[in-house]
């Protein structure tokens, strides 16, 4: 079974994925404002660390975020599908 066919489950991980997506959306919005020569009011840059004990789904969380970025966001193919 391919990874994208697996269900992404667990309320905690779904919440974490929503938070990561929201952080990306905020930074992307700031980048768009800066590209138009305006001053950014919110966060312009972020560093995110996915930290958890072994076996709690860090890799899967990062994979799901990458899937979202490469298929939904994909500004000018910055996030390649492969």
N, C-alpha and C positions, 0 to 999 in steps of 0.2 A: 504494500500500500504506500503510495506516495505521500510525502509530508503534507501537501496541501489538501489531501483527502481526509486527513485526520481532523477530528473536531477539536477546537481550542476550547477547553472547558476550565471551570474553576472560577468562582466569583472574584477571588482576589486577583488572579491573573487578568481577568477581563477588565477589572477596575484599573489595574496597572497599565494595561494596553490603552485604555481610554486616556489616562493621564499622559502617557507618552505621545499619543496622537495630538492631544491638546497642546502639549509643549511644542511639538513640531509646528502646529498651525500658528501658534503665537509668534514663533521665530520667523516663519515664512511670511506672515503678515508684516512683521517689522522689516524684513528684507525688501518687501514690495514698497513700503513707505520710503525707505532709504533710497531705493532705485529711482523714485520720483523726486528726490532731492529734498524731502521733508524730514523734519525731526521726529525721531521715534519716541513715543511716550512709554511704551511697555518694554519688555525684555527684548533685546536685540540679539543676544547670544546666549547659548546655554550649553552646558556639558551635563550629560546624564550618565549615571552609573547604575547598572542593573546589578544589584547585590542581593544574594540570598544564599542559604546553605545549599549544599550539594543535593541535587535531585529535585529541586523545587521549580524547575522550568525556566531558568534564565535564558538558555539557548532558544527554547520555543518562543518565549516572549519576544526576544530580539528578532527571530524569524518572522513572527506575525507582524511586527512593526515594519520590517523590511518589505514584506509582502504588501502592506498598506501603502508604503511610500512608492514602491515600484509599479503598482497597478492603479492606485487611486490618485495619488499626488503627482508623481512623475513629471515634474516641470522640465520640459525639453530633454527628456530621457536622462536626467541627472542620475536617477536611480535605475540602473539597467536591470532588465528582467532576469538575466542569467547571472 
